[in-house]
Amino acid sequence: DPQSGAFCHYRSRLLWFPAQVPSHDDTFVLIGILCGMALYNQCHVPFPFPTALFKKMLDIAPTLEDLKELMPAVGRNLQNILNEESEDKLESQDMTFVILGEGGSVVELKENGTNIPVTKQNRKEFVDLYVNYVFNESVRKPFKDFMQGFLKGCPARSWKMFLPVELQVLLLGHTTCDWRLLQKNVIYRNYQESHQTIKNFWTVFFRLPEEKKKKFL
């Protein structure tokens, strides 16, 4: 429930932990227990968690690609910084090693970050620190609480053998897609919906098995 304020909800329709959690709050311990019990009893829980969570559970570091999944616009901007060829363009953006935290607070990604400009030489470090802050530094307590609860709810450790995407399917189940809704909302360029090529495309597409439809996306 978005009104509960437990998780941060993103435009990607995914959830992530909040940065600020009171020390006495056990919300994420309880959520972890619920998720652990669900996995242990072979049930699914309807939490739209990103792949980054399952990587962290398996001690695999999230990457920029995971940030693109959770926060697509931010991820694209960071990728653009890595791809930028002009030093002048980077300098014109006046970026330093700081980001805005929850509530508009300024967070330094490294010591004296406010006074360190982002350049072509250090931009990868900036992106890596940004990703690390979102997925690790800012959510240490809620994630630690979640794992504490999860290990109580699922005392078996057999899930450790899975890959992140496999663990994600075990816990959340397979994503179901409304393909007719996709068809309804497609925007065509250089074609009209009534064009025979478009009609042929949808005819073939709807004959594909579910897994191939997902691979096409």
N, C-alpha and C positions, 0 to 999 in steps of 0.2 A: 504494500500500500504506500504510494508516494507521500501520503499525508502523515505517515508515521515518522518520516524524517530519518529512518534508520540508515538507509543507503543514499548515495548521490545518484541521481538519475540523469542520464545523458541523452542527447538527441539521437545517438546511435541505438537507443532503446536498451542499452546495457546498464548494469548496476556496478558501482564500485564503492569501496569503503570511504567514509568521511575522514577528514584529517583530524578533526577535533572530537575526541570522545572522552568524557569524564572518567577519571580513574576508578570510580565506584560503579560505573555502568557495566552490566554483564550481558547486554543485548547480544553481542556477537559471540559470546560463549554459548548462549542458548541457541543462536542460529547455527553455530558450528555443530552443536549436539544434534540438532534436527537434521542437518545435512549428513552427518556421520551415521545416524540411525537409519536414514533413508537408504544410503549406500549399503549398509550392513544387511538391511532387509530387502534389498533389490527393488527399492521404490525410486521414483523420480521426484525431484523437487522443482517447482516452477520458478526458479530464480535465474534470470537471464545474465549470468556471470560471463565475463570475457575470458578468452583463453588464458590471459595473463594469470588469473587466479589459479588455474590448474598447473601452470608452469611453476608458480611459487610453491604450491603444495608439494611438488616433486623436486624442489630445490633447483629449478632451472630459471635463469635470469630472464625476465621479460625484455623485449627489444622495442625498437621504434615501430616495427610492424604491429606489435600488440597495442601500442598507443594509437596507431592509425585505426585499429578496430574499435577502440573505446571512444576516442576523440578524433574523428576523421579530419576535421579542419585543422586542429593543432598538429596532428601528425603530418599533414600535407605541408604546412608552413615549415616545420622542422626539416622535412625532406628537401624543400626548396632552399633552405639555408645550406644544406649539405651539397646541393647541386649548383649553387651560385658560382659563376666563374669570375665575376667582377668584384674585386676588393672594395672598389668605391661604393658599390651598391650595398654591401654589407655595412660599411662605415656609415652610410647615409641613414641606415635604420636605427642608429644609436642604441644598439642592443648591448646590454651588459649581462653578467652572470647572475641575474635575478629573475624571478617570476612572481606573479601575483598569486598568493595563497587564498584560502577561504576567507571571505569577509573583506577582500581587497588588501590584505596585508602583504607587504613586500618580503619575499623570502630569498636570501642569498644562497645560491647553489654551491658556493665555495667561499672560503674566508676572503673578506674584502671584495666580494663579487660585484658590489655596486660600482666599483671603480675599475673593473676589468672588462674592456670592450670585447665583443665577439668578433673574431677575425677568421680569415681562411685557415690560419694555422691552428686555432684552438676551437673551431666550430664543432668538430666531432666530440670533443670533451663536453662542450655546452649541451649538445643533444643528448649525450649519454647521461649527464647529470640530471637533465630535465626528465628523461624517462625514469631514471632511478628515483627521483623525488616523487613522481606520481605513483609509482608502483611499490616503492619500498619505504623511503624516508618518511613520507607524510602519513603513512597508514600502519606504522609499526604496531601500535597498541591494538587496533581493531583486528588486524590480521593475526596477531599473536593470540588474541582471545578466541578468534574463529578456529584456529588450529587446535587450541587447547580443548575447545568443545568438541571439535570434529573427532579427535583421537579418543575422547570419552565415548562418543556415540558409535564409533567404529573401532573397536579394540583390535580387530584383525589388521594386519599390515600388508595383506596381499595386493591391495590397490596400488602399492608402490611400484609394481612391475609394469604398469601401463604407461603409455605415452600421454602427454597432456590432452590431446584431442580425444583419445580413447576414454580417459577418465571423465572428460566433459560429457561424453555421450552416456556413460554409465550413470552419472548423477542427474543430468538434465534431460536425457532422452534425445532422440533425433528431432531436429528443428522441422516443424511442419510449415509449408509455404502455401499461400493462397495464390495459385498460378493465374487464376482468372482475374484476380485483383491486379496482378502484374500486367497482364494483357491490357486491362482497362486503363492503366496509368502510363503506358509507354508513350514517349514523345518521339515522333518520327521526323527524320531529316532527309530531304530529297525524295521522300516517298509519302504516299497517302495510305491510310489504313485500308482503303478499298483496293489497293494495288494487288495484282495477282501474286506477285512475289511475297508480299506480306501475308496474304492468305495462305500461301503454300508453306511459309515458315511456321505459322501457328499450327497448321495441320500436322506437320512433322513434329513440332515441339511437344504437342500434347500426346503424341504417341510414344514419346520417350518414357522409360521407367523413371521413377522418382529420383534415383541416384544420379542418372545422367542429366536430368533437368538441373539438379544442384551443381553438377560439374560444369554445365553450360554457363550458369551464373558466375 
